[in-house]
Structures are given as C-alpha cells and as structure tokens.
C-alpha cells in the first residue's frame, strides 16, 4: 500500500509541528509495510528529502498544471490513499478532492479553528493601535461576538465541505472537535476521529542544568517569540546564572536577535534549526509563548525528557497536555511578569520542581507512539 501525504512545507525530522509529525508517522507506517511519498506546496527550507515532491505552481494552487501534476503523482506512484495535512487550507483541499482520481482522502486539521479569533486583539494589536482602535472596544462583548460570528459565517461552508468529501477527518484533541462543531452540525461529524500527536519513544532523563529552552519557529505573530525574550529579560535579572537557548528558525529571527542585542541580554544563545533532543536533555524548563496552537508537539517532547513546561493559557487544547501546577504551569495570557515569577518559583522550590518534572514524564506517556499508531492503522485499514 502507498500513501501520499500532502503538506504545506517539506517533511523534515528536525522541524516542528506538522513537518515533524508527518515524518514520524510515515516512518512507523513503513514498519507496517505502508510506503509514503510527500507532496508539498513550497520548499521554503531548501531541503532535499527523499520522495518529497513539490507543486509546480505554488502561487496559484488551483492552476491546471497543479491539478495535472497532482493526478500524475497519484497514477505514476500507485497511490492508494491520500492524507491531507492541510485541513484548514480550503483551496488546497479543493484541489485534492477534485484531482484525487477516486482515491479516499483523510483530512487532518492541525490548527485551532478559533484560537486566532479568541486572541484577535493580541494578534492584530500593532495594526489596531495604528488605527486608533482600543483594546477595550475590540474585547467588548458585542464586538467580540460580531467578529466571531462573521468569522464562522465566512468559514462554515469550507469546513462542511471538508467533512462531507473526506473519508475521515482527524482532529488532535477533544477541544478541536468542539471547535469544529461550531462550524459543522454534530450529525455531520460522524466521520471525525480524535488522534493526538505523539512522541516517538521514551528517553532516559539526564541531569538537568541551569538551562531554559525555547523550541519552535521564531515568529512574532503566533509564536510570540518576542515575549520569550521579555520573559528572559525579567527572569535573568533574578537568576543570572541560567542560560537561555532559542532553538528554531523563522522569518523573524533577525528581528529577535536585534531585540535581544538592544536589551543587552546575556546568556542567550540562538541555535537555529537543530535536533532539539540535546536541549531537552539539559533544560530544566521550556518557555512556550504561543497565542494560538492546535496542540503543541514540543510540549510533550519536552515533558518526555523531564522538562517542565511553562506556557500561556491561550488555547483550549493546552489543558489536555498541561495540568496546571502538576506537570507544568499555565500563565494568564500574556502576563510576562507572572510567567517569569512561575519560573523563579520552580528554581527556588527544588522539591516541587522535581515532582513536576516526574509528573511531566508520566503525562507524556499518554501520547506514546504505540497507542497513537494503532489508531492510525485501524483508520487506514477501514478506508483503503
């Protein structure tokens, strides 16, 4: 059997999120005799990956050349099943449905459907401030209701089509299913399954150093890496013996480096995109500053290494990963001082830190590959 994964960016074992989980899933499927090839919209990282193909026209997804190329990939490689990893991209999903040559399509939704709306002001505050629009206005009940209602109205038909034309729809968490239900009636969600992201294996926990890590794309909008810098500025004044490693790349990396330099921050290291394992091994704490996520794969990866995550309580699914005060800390969005205080509390209370580190390892076991891969195999067997 052969599976075609369709992704926005190329598959990469060292990248985060969808790129990484697609690589890991394909690796485990191969162990079960299921081969995979990959088709990506863009090759932004210029990586050369075996069996990773690219649409010829990434500016116009609905172009005839893309549709022809997609159908040829399916026919020439003997594809039996398509896994669409871009469930919120309605244009790409339409191309897949229109050109699938009758092959079943499993559509995966890897993003929070409402997180960007729930944090609308924070995501757009720079533009809103320039327009003279206050936070009090945007976050007033009538305006929040209006923004949410308009967003749902615009996107409702897209999600209905996803659920109607997919053999199966995969969401990562119970909260994502609830969000999808806002757009699609429960009666039309019978083909939706919940399968979380997973970690590949368990890890021997190394002795922790005075290290804090940020792992992920360097991004000012959704990842809010600038807040991670502000948190470090606050924390490092009290704990100057700690080191902060920023592990990841992205379009805003130069801006973040300049921000750190202007603040004259010490003991901060920009590592670029690397395998994060060596940082998980050494880090005591993970700084997670996203304002909207579907899941947060780096959280469970870090927790499996005994790293205690501190994160903003900014999206629903985070409660299915972090139990506040048990295996990590959830912080009021987007309170930098409260965030750094929580870090200091863990530094100063060794007994509590050690217990939370152990609990983090225990919680990560819920997302072991053995449990999750079995769910995937059952679904693939039923739709092929």
Phi and psi in degrees as a GROMACS rama.xvg file:
@    title "Ramachandran Plot"
@    xaxis  label "Phi"
@    yaxis  label "Psi"
@TYPE xy
-126.365  136.25  UNK-2
-115.829  137.865  UNK-3
-107.261  116.845  UNK-4
-91.4326  128.567  UNK-5
-108.403  122.932  UNK-6
-131.522  161.548  UNK-7
-72.2476  -48.5592  UNK-8
-116.077  163.642  UNK-9
-63.6002  148.631  UNK-10
-67.8293  138.277  UNK-11
-154.785  122.547  UNK-12
-68.3015  -22.3675  UNK-13
-96.8196  -11.7809  UNK-14
-78.5686  179.687  UNK-15
-103.305  177.294  UNK-16
54.0445  -129.678  UNK-17
-62.1242  -41.0796  UNK-18
-60.4777  -43.5881  UNK-19
-71.8964  -45.0876  UNK-20
-68.7049  -30.3994  UNK-21
-65.9514  -43.3489  UNK-22
-59.6328  -48.0027  UNK-23
-65.227  -42.0371  UNK-24
-62.8667  -43.3409  UNK-25
-63.5902  -34.5044  UNK-26
-65.1307  -43.1549  UNK-27
-72.582  -33.7236  UNK-28
-64.7025  -37.1791  UNK-29
-61.7365  -36.1371  UNK-30
-62.0592  -22.6859  UNK-31
-98.7963  10.9251  UNK-32
85.5248  14.0086  UNK-33
-106.452  114.56  UNK-34
-83.9048  154.291  UNK-35
-133.13  144.392  UNK-36
-127.595  165.774  UNK-37
-130.865  140.12  UNK-38
-129.237  121.272  UNK-39
-117.793  152.956  UNK-40
-72.7408  -44.2252  UNK-41
-138.493  157.9  UNK-42
-115.872  62.4229  UNK-43
-65.9864  -22.6944  UNK-44
-97.4955  -0.21895  UNK-45
55.5732  32.8458  UNK-46
-84.8113  147.794  UNK-47
-105.736  108.662  UNK-48
-121.403  132.47  UNK-49
-60.1866  133.724  UNK-50
64.9856  21.9007  UNK-51
-106.145  114.005  UNK-52
-105.331  168.785  UNK-53
-137.593  138.868  UNK-54
-59.0807  138.347  UNK-55
-68.6843  -25.5679  UNK-56
-128.456  96.1058  UNK-57
-88.7391  3.50201  UNK-58
-90.3993  -31.2244  UNK-59
-133.21  91.3904  UNK-60
-60.8678  -30.894  UNK-61
-85.2794  11.3098  UNK-62
-65.084  152.966  UNK-63
-61.514  -35.8429  UNK-64
-67.042  -34.3876  UNK-65
-67.7197  -44.113  UNK-66
-63.4937  -42.1707  UNK-67
-64.5136  -44.8117  UNK-68
-63.22  -42.2473  UNK-69
-61.4801  -46.358  UNK-70
-64.7241  -37.0499  UNK-71
-66.6785  -39.7072  UNK-72
-58.1653  -44.2846  UNK-73
-63.7598  -49.0544  UNK-74
-69.6947  -44.9385  UNK-75
-69.8593  -26.2665  UNK-76
-105.615  6.99002  UNK-77
61.3246  42.6322  UNK-78
-71.6788  132.169  UNK-79
-101.548  -25.3491  UNK-80
-148.753  140.811  UNK-81
-113.19  130.116  UNK-82
-112.329  109.737  UNK-83
-88.6788  109.863  UNK-84
-89.467  10.9762  UNK-85
-124.822  55.9837  UNK-86
-62.7732  -23.1575  UNK-87
-91.9744  -2.39265  UNK-88
-93.527  95.4015  UNK-89
-66.8527  -33.4301  UNK-90
-66.8723  -47.0837  UNK-91
-65.3182  -40.3731  UNK-92
-62.4328  -39.2123  UNK-93
-62.7056  -43.5637  UNK-94
-57.1345  -44.106  UNK-95
-63.0796  -48.106  UNK-96
-62.5199  -39.5931  UNK-97
-72.9264  -25.6858  UNK-98
-121.133  20.25  UNK-99
-81.1383  -2.80075  UNK-100
53.9189  36.1226  UNK-101
81.1133  -0.566708  UNK-102
-73.8127  143.698  UNK-103
-67.0371  147.217  UNK-104
-119.996  125.37  UNK-105
-100.239  120.975  UNK-106
-104.256  126.537  UNK-107
-107.22  131.341  UNK-108
-104.465  112.98  UNK-109
-105.251  9.02267  UNK-110
-127.836  147.846  UNK-111
-62.879  133.55  UNK-112
-82.9319  -20.0249  UNK-113
-126.056  -4.03504  UNK-114
-59.0278  -39.625  UNK-115
-67.492  -28.7204  UNK-116
-81.1789  -40.2183  UNK-117
-63.0986  -28.5187  UNK-118
-112.469  37.287  UNK-119
-57.4093  -48.4718  UNK-120
-62.6351  -44.4183  UNK-121
-64.3432  -35.9529  UNK-122
-70.5061  -30.7983  UNK-123
-118.051  19.0336  UNK-124
-63.4616  -35.0386  UNK-125
-61.2429  -47.8255  UNK-126
-66.9828  -41.0461  UNK-127
-64.971  -38.288  UNK-128
-64.4467  -40.2577  UNK-129
-62.7433  -30.6861  UNK-130
-86.8394  -2.64644  UNK-131
75.9593  22.9677  UNK-132
-97.2763  123.886  UNK-133
-82.2498  157.033  UNK-134
-63.8869  -39.1765  UNK-135
-59.3301  -37.4852  UNK-136
-68.3996  -50.5143  UNK-137
-62.994  -35.2104  UNK-138
-96.785  9.88225  UNK-139
-69.8261  151.369  UNK-140
-57.5472  -45.8313  UNK-141
-63.1675  -41.4528  UNK-142
-70.9226  -41.6929  UNK-143
-59.6475  -41.7042  UNK-144
-64.535  -40.8849  UNK-145
-63.8811  -47.4312  UNK-146
-60.2312  -46.1049  UNK-147
-63.1948  -43.6891  UNK-148
-63.5699  -42.8067  UNK-149
-64.8451  -41.5784  UNK-150
-61.7135  -45.1987  UNK-151
-62.9721  -42.9583  UNK-152
-61.0937  -42.5351  UNK-153
-68.0872  -34.9752  UNK-154
-101.357  -7.63041  UNK-155
-57.8425  -48.5958  UNK-156
-65.5997  -32.9977  UNK-157
-62.7848  -44.9044  UNK-158
-72.2688  -31.6311  UNK-159
-62.2282  -41.8492  UNK-160
-65.0605  -41.8101  UNK-161
-56.3448  -48.4213  UNK-162
-70.1408  -33.2363  UNK-163
-74.3788  -38.2532  UNK-164
-99.644  -7.75987  UNK-165
-89.3172  142.709  UNK-166
-65.7048  -38.9727  UNK-167
-144.564  148.38  UNK-168
-118.012  130.831  UNK-169
-110.02  126.801  UNK-170
-117.039  160.616  UNK-171
-89.0382  -25.3343  UNK-172
-145.649  164.959  UNK-173
-61.4959  -38.3586  UNK-174
-65.8378  -33.6419  UNK-175
-67.8979  -35.7596  UNK-176
-63.193  -40.6005  UNK-177
-63.7002  -39.1173  UNK-178
-65.0213  -42.2327  UNK-179
-62.165  -34.1538  UNK-180
-65.6213  -20.7651  UNK-181
-66.779  -31.9393  UNK-182
-95.1715  -30.242  UNK-183
-128.809  132.161  UNK-184
-58.6738  146.543  UNK-185
-55.279  -34.2072  UNK-186
-64.6771  -20.5976  UNK-187
-102.791  15.5343  UNK-188
-111.076  19.7748  UNK-189
-68.3453  -21.2479  UNK-190
-97.3326  14.92  UNK-191
-95.9713  132.326  UNK-192
-122.119  150.109  UNK-193
-102.554  115.677  UNK-194
-133.401  113.302  UNK-195
-75.0328  166.537  UNK-196
-66.2519  168.599  UNK-197
-143.874  164.004  UNK-198
-106.914  148.216  UNK-199
-73.1012  -31.8142  UNK-200
-163.704  174.766  UNK-201
-93.3299  159.639  UNK-202
-131.845  140.06  UNK-203
-68.0942  130.367  UNK-204
-80.7148  127.174  UNK-205
-89.1746  161.212  UNK-206
-65.453  130.118  UNK-207
-79.3846  144.844  UNK-208
-107.054  178.739  UNK-209
-82.4575  69.588  UNK-210
-131.63  136.309  UNK-211
-117.935  141.258  UNK-212
-126.838  144.097  UNK-213
-116.405  124.685  UNK-214
-125.923  122.762  UNK-215
148.704  -179.129  UNK-216
-63.6925  139.061  UNK-217
-87.7878  108.95  UNK-218
-151.975  133.873  UNK-219
-83.773  -23.789  UNK-220
-83.7032  -70.9535  UNK-221
-87.4967  -39.9467  UNK-222
-81.0185  -22.1273  UNK-223
53.7402  47.5752  UNK-224
-62.5486  -23.9897  UNK-225
-64.5255  -31.6221  UNK-226
-69.0966  -33.378  UNK-227
-61.5426  -37.5328  UNK-228
-66.0378  -42.3267  UNK-229
-65.4526  -38.1786  UNK-230
-63.4505  -43.1914  UNK-231
-64.6361  -39.4  UNK-232
-57.431  -44.2128  UNK-233
-68.5967  -48.1779  UNK-234
-67.3655  -41.7391  UNK-235
-69.6742  -20.4415  UNK-236
-68.286  -29.8461  UNK-237
-91.7143  -31.5844  UNK-238
-126.975  72.6764  UNK-239
-70.3245  -10.0334  UNK-240
-86.557  -2.44241  UNK-241
-89.7921  157.591  UNK-242
-119.315  148.276  UNK-243
-122.937  121.647  UNK-244
-110.344  122.613  UNK-245
-99.8294  108.974  UNK-246
-109.3  105.375  UNK-247
154.917  168.753  UNK-248
-131.201  173.302  UNK-249
159.218  170.759  UNK-250
-64.9501  -21.8257  UNK-251
-100.861  12.6992  UNK-252
-61.1241  -44.2362  UNK-253
-63.96  -37.319  UNK-254
-63.9447  -42.6531  UNK-255
-66.7005  -40.2597  UNK-256
-61.3762  -42.4762  UNK-257
-64.9235  -39.1026  UNK-258
-61.4297  -45.444  UNK-259
-64.2901  -38.8436  UNK-260
-66.507  -42.2717  UNK-261
-63.7935  -31.9042  UNK-262
-83.2611  -5.41875  UNK-263
56.9038  43.5662  UNK-264
-77.1773  141.891  UNK-265
-109.493  161.863  UNK-266
57.433  36.0565  UNK-267
-119.354  132.154  UNK-268
-129.747  125.806  UNK-269
-98.4067  110.222  UNK-270
-95.7059  -12.2493  UNK-271
74.7718  -168.959  UNK-272
-82.8103  112.829  UNK-273
-140.933  166.667  UNK-274
-62.2703  119.283  UNK-275
-76.9136  -4.66903  UNK-276
-55.7075  -44.3592  UNK-277
-62.3278  -28.0855  UNK-278
-81.1328  -38.3271  UNK-279
-61.0126  -38.0844  UNK-280
-61.0971  -36.5975  UNK-281
-95.761  -26.7923  UNK-282
-74.5747  140.552  UNK-283
-86.515  -36.2283  UNK-284
-136.345  150.053  UNK-285
-112.596  129.571  UNK-286
-95.6864  121.968  UNK-287
-127.784  108.028  UNK-288
-112.235  9.16285  UNK-289
-58.4506  145.812  UNK-290
-98.5828  -12.9185  UNK-291
-156.1  128.876  UNK-292
-146.109  163.714  UNK-293
-91.5079  -34.9096  UNK-294
-142.399  -73.128  UNK-295
105.806  66.3148  UNK-296
-58.4028  -37.4614  UNK-297
-62.1816  -25.7617  UNK-298
-61.4866  -52.035  UNK-299
-72.4781  -29.0971  UNK-300
-63.6483  -46.6286  UNK-301
-65.0357  -44.0325  UNK-302
-61.1377  -35.1325  UNK-303
-63.544  -22.6874  UNK-304
-96.0952  8.38043  UNK-305
80.7577  13.7621  UNK-306
-82.4059  132.013  UNK-307
-87.2865  121.541  UNK-308
-86.9579  138.585  UNK-309
-118.758  126.904  UNK-310
-144.854  153.257  UNK-311
-72.2644  138.789  UNK-312
-81.4133  69.592  UNK-313
-112.749  -4.47216  UNK-314
-150.729  152.825  UNK-315
-62.3389  -41.8882  UNK-316
-66.5799  -17.4523  UNK-317
-63.5743  -25.1545  UNK-318
-71.5597  -15.7018  UNK-319
-87.3461  -3.67572  UNK-320
-114.071  -53.3835  UNK-321
-102.233  125.167  UNK-322
-96.2554  108.755  UNK-323
-56.68  126.768  UNK-324
81.394  -3.2577  UNK-325
-108.664  -56.5594  UNK-326
-125.174  14.4971  UNK-327
172.462  -177.764  UNK-328
-126.907  131.951  UNK-329
-106.642  131.05  UNK-330
-113.867  141.062  UNK-331
-55.4833  125.525  UNK-332
-66.6909  133.453  UNK-333
-123.915  70.6159  UNK-334
-87.7764  99.2694  UNK-335
-63.0663  -42.854  UNK-336
-65.3811  -42.7219  UNK-337
-62.5499  -36.2887  UNK-338
-62.6783  -51.4654  UNK-339
-67.5942  -31.8015  UNK-340
-64.763  -38.7701  UNK-341
-63.9993  -39.0239  UNK-342
-63.5051  -44.5108  UNK-343
-62.9358  -37.9556  UNK-344
-59.6527  -41.3319  UNK-345
-69.6765  -34.7995  UNK-346
-65.8701  -39.6232  UNK-347
-86.4192  -18.5977  UNK-348
-115.258  84.2978  UNK-349
-61.3978  -39.9895  UNK-350
-62.7741  -44.1602  UNK-351
-65.9359  -41.0171  UNK-352
-58.8966  -48.3575  UNK-353
-60.5996  -38.0193  UNK-354
-68.2881  -41.7993  UNK-355
-67.4026  -35.9199  UNK-356
-63.0991  -44.5471  UNK-357
-63.3436  -41.6513  UNK-358
-66.8206  -32.5022  UNK-359
-63.9188  -42.5579  UNK-360
-61.2967  -44.8464  UNK-361
-60.8746  -43.6522  UNK-362
-66.3995  -34.6224  UNK-363
-62.5462  -24.1461  UNK-364
-63.1254  -22.6909  UNK-365
-61.7856  -26.0507  UNK-366
-107.877  30.7138  UNK-367
-69.3704  149.841  UNK-368
-63.1333  -30.7656  UNK-369
-59.2383  -43.9698  UNK-370
-69.5427  -46.5099  UNK-371
-72.7989  -43.1212  UNK-372
-61.7742  -36.5481  UNK-373
-60.9552  -38.5986  UNK-374
-64.7039  -41.9542  UNK-375
-62.852  -43.6105  UNK-376
-62.2431  -39.0999  UNK-377
-64.3353  -41.8223  UNK-378
-67.2029  -44.1841  UNK-379
-61.3065  -40.9715  UNK-380
-62.2509  -36.8865  UNK-381
-79.1237  -23.8166  UNK-382
-103.301  -12.7424  UNK-383
